[in-house]
Amino acid sequence: MKLFVDSANLAEIEESLARGFVAGITTNPSILAKEERTDFTEHIHKIIGLIRRFGREVPLSVEVFVDDPAEMLDQALKFVSAFRYPMLSVKVPIGWGELKVVAELRKRDIMVNCTCCMSFNQAYMAALAGANFVSLFYGRIKDIGYDARSVVEQTARAFREGGIRSEIIVGSIRHIADVNGPSAPAPTSSRCRPSSSRRSPSTRRPRRPWTSSSATSASGASRRRTRPG
């Protein structure tokens, strides 16, 4: 199992990298908006600088924050151009139109983390579209009454049996038992937030999380997430 740090806080990221366990870093507009207001591109560059200072070229997920798929593709390409980090993984939320964005980015050899997956069907389709990572929201799946463990296990089994190389990131982890208790999912990649973080897992995405920059000229917007199918 790999551990990904889910944070945009520079001090938290630095402390985690210093301890050597970090296999990846994930961010999203909600946790970015909780940091000191600054230029979006500048902040991501600071995160990349920390990663490089510790000599660890780990995947860094940065999420688009527009709703229209065509705008998502345009914004993703601007991310790649602005950040110039080989292990950048563009986070694209699951959706019918968004799958086309995933496929197009992969055609261009851009890493993708397909996020907000709430079911096996969504995760499997994202993987078939070419996503390098599929993020299953473990806690939120439990919130709506589904067996999150079985969703993760079914997805992992299907990937293994089908020879699919996509990695599963289990996000929305809220309790230590979600990782190592008797009901924990099969070994995969888990996202964790440093203990100093007090962010609510139900925090909604803000409409305008950052000041404008060359990489992010469009405003963010709230996104409806689909129920498992």
N, C-alpha and C positions, 0 to 999 in steps of 0.2 A: 504494500500500500504506500502511496505517495501522499505527502501533505502539502497542500497549497495554502498560502496565506491570503485571506480575503480582507484586504485593507488598502486604503490609499494614504494612510497616515505614515509620514516619512520616518518618524521615530519608531513606530511599531515594526515597520518593514526592516529598518536597520537592525533593530534588536533581534528580530527573527533570523535575518541573514547571518548575523554574527554567530548564531547557535548551530548553523550548518545543516538544519533539517529541511530547509525550504526546497521543494521541487518545482514550485511555480507560484506566481502571484496573480490574483484576480482582483479586478476592480469593477465597479458599476457606478452609474450616475448618482445613486443615492449616497453611497459612502464617500464618493468624491465631493459631493456637495457639503458634507459635514466638516471638510477641512477648510483651512483659511482661504478666503476668496483670493484667487490669483488666476493667472492665465492658465488655461487647461493644458496647452502644449508644454508650457514651462514646467508644470507640475509633473507631467508624465516623463519629461526628460530628467527630472530629479530622481524619479523612481528608477529609471534606466541607469542613471549614474551610480546609484547605490548598488544595484545588481552587479554592475561592472567593477565597482570598487572591491567587492568581495569575491571577484573572479568566478561568478556563477552565471552562466548564460542560460537562465531558466525562462520558461514561457511566461510572458506577461500578457494578460487578457485585458483589453480595453474595449468597452462596449459602445456601440453607436447609440445615439440618443435622439434619433428622428424616427418617424413612424412610416413614412412612405418607402417601400423597397428600393425604388430608383434612387432616392436620396440616401438611403443606407449604403448602397454601393458606392456612390460618389463620396460620402463621408469616410467610408472604410479606406478608399484609395488615398484620400488626403491624410488619414492616419499613417499609412505606410510611408508616404512621401515625407511627412513631417518628422516621424520618430526614427526612421531608418535603423530599426532594431531587428536583427534577423529572427529573433524568437517572439516577435509580436504576434499575438493571436487576437484577431478581431472578434469580439463577442456580438453575435447576431441572435436576437430572440426567435424562438421557434414560431413558425406560422406558414401558411400556404405560400404567400408571396415571398416570404423571407427565405424559404428553401431555395428559391431561384437565386437569391443573393449569395447564399452559401455555395451553391454549385458554381456560380460565376467567379467568386473569389478563389475557389480551389483551382479553377481552370488557369488562373493567373499565379498559381503557386503561393497564395497567401494563406497563412494558417487561420483557422476558424474555430472558435468555441461557440457552439450553438447552445444558447442558454434558455432558461425558463421551461425546460422540458418537464412535463408533469405526468407522463405515461410512457409505457414501453413503445407504443406506436410512434409517438413523437421522436423519441430518442433514436429509434431504428431508422426512421425516414431521414433524420438529420445525418446519421452515419452514412446512409446510402448516398446522400447528396455530397458527401465528401468531408464532413466536419472532422477535424482532428480531435476535438474534444466535444462531448455532449454533457451538458450539465443538468442533472436531475435534482429537483428541489425536494429533498427528502422530508424536511419539516413541513413544507406546505402540502406535500402529498398526504402526509398523515393528517394535517388539519382538515382536509376535505373528506376524510373517512376511508382512504384507501390504504392498503398494506404497502408501505414504502419499501420495506425490505424485499418483498416479492417482486416489485417493479425493478429494483436494482439487480436482483439475481436473474430475473428473466432477461433483462437487457444484456448483462454480462455473458450469460449462457449463449444467447443468440449471436453475439459478437464472436465469441470463441468458436462456436460451431460453424459459423459462416465465414470465418477467416477475416473478419472485419477488424481493421487496425485502429479504429477510433478508440480513444481512451474515455472512460466514464469519470466525470467529476461529480461527486455527491456533495451538493451544496445545501444550504439552509440547515446546517448542523447546529443544533441548539443545546445538546446535552452530551456529556462525555459518553454516556451509554449508547448514543447514536453511532459512536465510532468503535468502542471496544466492549460493549455489553452483550448479553446473550441474544439480543434482537438486532445487533449491528449487521449491516449489509456485508456481502462477500467482499474480500479485499479489492480495492480499486483506488482511485484518487479521491481524497476527502479535502474539503475546504474548511479551514478553521480561522477564527478571528482571535488575535492575541487577547490575553485575559484582561488587559487594560481597556479593551473596547467595551462600551456599554450601549451599543447600537441595537435598536429594536429590530428583530427579524422581519417585522411587518411594515417597516418604513416604506412609504410610497416614493416612487421616483419623482423628483421635482421637475417642473417644466423647464426651468432655465438654470442648470446647475453651475454654470461657469461663465465667466466673462468671455467675450468672443475672441477667437484666434484664427490664424490662417487655416488651421486644421478643422475647425469646428464652427463654421459660420451659421449653421442652422440651429434653431432652438430645440431643446428637448421637449418631450411630451409624454404623458402617462400612457401606458400600454395595457390593454386588456389581455389577461393570460387565460388561455383555454383550459378547460377541465380535461382530465384524462379521457381518452376515447376508448 
